């Protein structure tokens, strides 16, 4: 039985480790916190290792031989050892937190990248609820991993300390203690396998329930109109009942854990007490028996109980969540870069007969558009609200695929280009929690400090950085305490520093005043590469080499003077901008 159980245990451990390797492929940066965790865990185990020996000495060399002061001294050492354990526990906590946060960040990067790849490849649709579920699952990994590391570490060190102390103090007691401990561990293996399987099934059921209920809420009006409430109720009840049945089955397996904990923790103590007369007749001292009882009751039993509780509950749930996230990363489509012999030849942009509609059968928002932007060109795109300006930006970046025609950059379809060739800066600036430097260098991590200050100077961000306290000043979630315009300056400077040869500004200066906007556009105009600006001011349009007007009766292309003389739509827009100003 033991051989077969151990044979099954190895594949199980490999199976649990595989998702971690997929989600965190590079473990080289984790050596430092792991070393400190191992060191402080060893220090934390020393008091447990010494506890039984100190109790035995207090009895055999103190209280039982009429020397209470000596016995008290040994107990004082026991108390000092407990203080050492508390100090070690406090010292190891920051390193556990550091390790957990590093792993959490790595998993988040893998999951976010895989999710974006699936959406970009059309495998999944953009789904805010789905993103929220994934984010929640990553945070669940963070919480479970933290709990598991704290408890499992103490369980392992406690078991080793108890068994090591018993082998030193009372090796004969091991013959009484080990059989129920080993039996408890061997019976735990098949239980863990079944609990892990139920956890995975329950997680999939929870996702199905959330998705089904979300679909029902989205279709409430249609369900009511068709009189299908009863059927919708039955379908929802079936999904919910399935999840409830799995929850009950998992709860039934959880009920087995106390029995196994009693077998491995309480039964050895019972056997030890029953066998005490035999142990004393065979030369074991009363102090050694008391020390053995100390090891079992204060170290071995709590370690087994906590370990079983942690692994069977938190550990199997963690394995289920990691497996779910690992499947997402493993099955994410790979967006290949352009082959070596099909690399973009320059940055000239060509649109030939491009059409796009939001749904099959819907009226195209862009229809038969033809456009050429030369390498290094500066194009402004204008038009009324709903004319398709942002949609065109999505087509130019490959976020959306045209229904008809093609969009080429340097002769290569933009969907086939490697990442980093085109940067799109939208009106809603994204600034994440971190330093100013981290926000500016996320697209160009190798940029040095001199280049950062140079870029901040030409875009107008330098004064903001100085006010905040420098490049290493911390920004809060959402870019706090920056204003909307300052957030746009951060994102614009980030795009300016990026190596991308094509930059598209989709009303990216909407929160800047005209002077600041002119400064930013001048910086991008002087920057090598192609610049496309979706303009919301006449001054921005006039600075471009050419202007594309979207709207009815059709697109028009020309310079400011040409369009002012011959395009009614442009004349109307200029009049509106002038009046608004």
C-alpha positions, 0 to 999 in steps of 0.5 A: 500500500505504501509503495503504491501510494508514493508511486501515485504521489509523485505524478500528483506533485508534478501535476501541481507544480506544472501550472506554476511553471506555466504561469511563472516560467522564470524563477531566477528572481525568487532565490533571495526571498526563498533563501531567507525564508529557509533560514528563518524557518530553520531558526523558527524550528529550533525551539520546537526541536529543543522543547521536549529535551528542555522539559525532560531536563527540567524534570530529570535534573530538576524537579524529580531530584529535588532541585526546583531552581534547576528545573525552573532554569530549564523551563526558563530556557524553554520560555526563551526558546519560545521568544526566539520562535516568535522573533523568527516568525516575525522576521520571516513574514516580510520575505513570505510577503515579498515572494507571494507578491512577486509570484502574484505579479508574474501570474498577473502578467501571464494571465493578462497577456494571454487574455489580450492574445485571445481577444486579439485573435478573436477567440474570446470577445471583450468581456468585463465580467470575464476580466473581473473573474480572472482578476478575482482568481489571481487575487485568490491565488495571492491569498491562498498562496500566502496562507499556504506558505505560512501554514505549510512552512510551519507544518514541515518544520514542526514535523521535522523538529518533533520527529528529530527531537523524539529520535534524539530524546526517546528513540524507543517512543518512535515505535509507538508514535510513527505507525498512526502518523504514517497511516494518516499521511498515506490515507491523506493522499487519495483524499487530496486527489478526490478533493482536488478533483471536486475543487476543479469541478466546483470552480468550473460549475461556479463559472458556468453559473456566473456566465448563465446568470449573466446571460439571463440578466442580459436577456431579461427583456427578450425572455419576458417578451417571449413568455419564457420565464418558466423555462429560464427559471428551470435552466437556471435552477439546473445550473445552480443545483449542479453547483450546490451538489458539487459543494455538498460533495466537497463538504462531505470530503472535508468531513473526513479531515478531522478523523485523519487529524485525530489518527495522526495527532491524537492516537500517537499520544494515546499510544504513548500514554498507554505504553508509558509503563513499558517504556519506563521498564526499558530504561526511559526516564520519566522526564524523557516520557514527558518530553515525548508527550511535549513533542506530540502534544505541542508540535506534532499534533498541531503540525499534522492538524494544520497541515491537513487543514491547509493542504486539503482545503487551501492547497487543493483550492489553490491547485484548482485555481492555478490549473484554471489560469494555466489552461488559459495561458496554455491555450492562448493563441500565439500572435506571431511576428511578421516573418523575416522576409515579410517585415514591414518595408518602412512605415508608409500606410495604405488603406485599400477599399476598407469597410467596417460595420459593427454587426453583420447586415448593419450599415458600414461606419466606414465604407470603401475607404482608400488612403495613403500616408507616406513614411514620416507623414503627418495626417489629421483625421476629423469628422462629426461624432459617430463618423468612425474616427476612433473605429479607423484608429482601431483598424490602423492598429489592428485592434479591429479587422476590416470587413472588406479591403486591407490595411497595410503598413510597409506592405504588411497587414497590420494584424501580422505586425509584431507588437510595438510597431504602432502606439495608440494613445487614446483620450482616456489616459491610463496611469497605473500605481507605481513611480513616475519612472515606471509609468514612463518606461513601461514601453521602453524599459532601457531608456536612461534618466537623461532621456527621460528628462529630455522627453519630459521637457519637450512634452511639457511634463517636466514641471509636473515631475519636479512638483511631484518630487522627481522620477521616483515619486509614487503615483496612486491607483488611477494616477492620483494625484494627477489631473486629467491633463497631467495624466495625458501628459504622462501617457503622451510622454510614454508614447514619445519614448516608445520605439514605435515608428507610428504613433496615433493620437486619438483625441489624446490631448483633449484635456490639454489647453491649446498651448500645451497641445501645440507643444505636444504635437510639435514634439511628436512632429519632430520625432522620427516616424509617422504621426496620425492625429484624431483632431478636436481643434482646428489648430491641431488639424491645421498643423497636419500635412493633410487632413482626412474628413470622415462623414457624409456624403463620403471621406475627403482628403486634402490640405486645410486650404483645399478642404476649406474651399471645397468640402462642406463638411470641413467648412461646417466643422471649422465654423463649429470649432471657431464658434466654440473657441 
